[in-house]
């Protein structure tokens, strides 16, 4: 799969995280292990990002490093939301998910960086 296609796939998958986290907040149930969500190399995009199919030139690009860091931050923030849900702190978790919340910011920054990387991948 091409760099452009992998990024498009990741954009869709990371968009689904908001729905999963919102469901966890509403139900009070955490379906994933928080420590696994925190790891940025377990999801399909993370496996690809750290894998061997990306060329050395692409891994040497500033886009790669930016996306790698933002992807790690995204997972850290998603894990924080789930930790709050697990602790019964739904209001705090919702606050992170709000329009000005930490999760929303992390998600938007990652999506923007992936889109820029994708645009340069012709």
C-alpha positions in Angstrom: 0.0 0.0 0.0 1.3 3.4 -0.8 2.3 6.1 1.7 -0.7 8.2 0.6 -3.1 5.2 1.0 -1.7 4.3 4.4 -2.2 7.8 5.6 -5.8 7.9 4.3 -6.6 4.7 6.0 -5.1 6.0 9.3 -7.1 9.2 9.1 -10.3 7.1 8.9 -9.2 4.8 11.8 -8.2 7.7 14.1 -11.5 9.4 13.3 -13.2 6.3 14.8 -11.4 6.8 18.1 -13.6 9.7 19.0 -16.7 7.5 18.7 -15.1 4.7 20.8 -14.1 7.1 23.5 -17.5 8.8 23.6 -19.1 5.4 23.9 -16.8 4.5 26.8 -17.6 7.8 28.5 -21.4 7.3 28.0 -21.4 3.7 29.1 -18.7 4.0 31.8 -17.1 0.9 30.4 -13.6 0.6 29.1 -13.3 -2.1 26.5 -9.6 -1.8 25.8 -6.6 -2.0 28.1 -5.5 1.5 28.9 -1.8 0.5 28.8 -2.3 -0.9 25.3 -4.1 2.2 24.0 -1.2 4.3 25.4 1.3 2.4 23.1 1.5 4.0 19.7 2.9 1.0 17.9 0.0 -1.5 18.4 -2.6 0.0 16.1 -2.3 -0.7 12.4 -1.0 2.8 11.6 1.6 2.6 14.4 2.7 -0.8 13.1 3.1 0.6 9.7 4.7 3.8 11.0 7.4 1.9 12.8 7.6 -0.9 10.3 9.9 -1.6 7.4 7.7 -0.6 4.5 8.3 3.1 4.8 11.4 4.1 2.8 14.4 5.7 4.5 13.8 8.9 2.6 10.2 9.1 3.9 11.3 8.3 7.5 13.9 11.0 7.1 11.3 13.6 6.2 10.1 16.2 8.7 6.6 15.0 8.1 7.4 11.6 9.4 8.9 12.8 12.6 6.1 15.3 13.2 3.4 12.6 12.6 5.3 10.1 14.8 5.4 12.5 17.7 1.8 13.6 17.3 0.6 10.0 16.9 2.3 9.1 20.2 0.7 12.1 21.9 -2.7 11.1 20.4 -2.4 7.6 22.0 -1.3 9.1 25.3 -4.3 11.4 25.4 -6.7 8.7 24.3 -5.3 6.5 27.2 -5.8 9.5 29.6 -9.5 9.7 28.6 -9.9 5.9 29.2 -8.1 6.2 32.5 -10.6 8.8 33.6 -13.5 6.7 32.5 -12.1 3.7 34.4 -11.8 5.9 37.5 -15.5 6.9 37.2 -14.5 10.5 36.2 -16.8 10.8 33.2 -17.1 14.6 33.4 -13.3 15.0 33.3 -13.1 12.6 30.4 -15.8 14.6 28.6 -13.8 17.7 29.2 -10.8 16.3 27.4 -13.0 15.3 24.5 -14.7 18.8 24.3 -14.0 21.2 21.5 -11.2 22.9 23.4 -10.1 19.7 25.2 -6.7 18.0 25.2 -8.0 15.0 23.1 -9.6 17.2 20.5 -6.5 19.3 20.1 -4.3 16.1 19.9 -6.6 14.6 17.3 -6.8 17.8 15.2 -3.0 18.3 15.2 -2.4 14.7 14.2 -5.0 14.8 11.4 -3.6 18.1 10.1 0.0 16.7 10.1 -1.1 13.5 8.4 -3.0 15.4 5.7 0.1 17.6 5.0 2.3 14.5 4.8 -0.3 12.9 2.5 -0.4 15.9 0.3 3.3 15.8 -0.2 3.3 12.0 -1.0 2.9 12.0 -4.8 
